[in-house]
Amino acid sequence: MKNISERTIGEIVAEDYRAAQVFKNHRIDFCCNGNRSVAEACKDKNVELNKLVEEIESVQKDRPGNTTDFKSWPLDLLADYIEKTHHRYVEEKLPILKQYLKKLCEVHGNNHPELFEIYDEFSASAGELAAHMKKEEFILFPYIRKMVKVKSSKTALAAPNFGTVKNPVQMMMDEHTTEGDRFEKISKLSNNYTPPADGCNTYKVTYALLNEFEEDLHLHIHLENNILFPKAIEMEKELSPQAQHS
């Protein structure tokens, strides 16, 4: 078995999501760039490898009974969960945050011009995320559910019009990276979601909600990039051997 330093970040977080906080504390991306090894990520971020490994081992030793093991879930159930939990969350929060950010720009924009850039970045993200989720809901997730059904009924898997599941998966992962980069920029512009001394209650609420939104997005992307997508690719190979050569 590989030791922690040789394993990918995504594998470790997929087994125990609490490890995500360890990576976050060291500003290591565990969702969009979860395919890097721990050693590689530490080198990139100039983080002491042994210290980070010790922190991960400490988290893994303390295993509470309520940790959700998403990795063991059937793929159709996981797709349903992502759609009903994370997609609905995004749809609910986007208009609220846009409204709050617009108000902040009107009231505080003169003293805090970074608010206009945050508003522009978030507005761009809102449009992209809405389109992104529809592609998952109408194209990728139905195919994943179909594969689960085919496996259960032991029938033949018809080739999708997109060739192989790897194609929409790669598109979704590329779009995840774009949104991850965008929120990293928003985080920097907002001083890691820290309202300024002259910030009103709306300022504080907006930044807290932005921080919560980013946290939810990280879990959302992690569940797809590190669990759902790799398992969907493996399932397609199992059901349709020719997909291995696509």
PyMOL commands that set and color helices and strands:
alter all, ss='L'
color gray80, all
select helices_A, chain A and resi 4-6+9-15+19-25+38-45+49-61+70-72+75-108+114-153+166-189+201-239+241-245
alter helices_A, ss='H'
color red, helices_A
deselect
rebuild
show_as cartoon
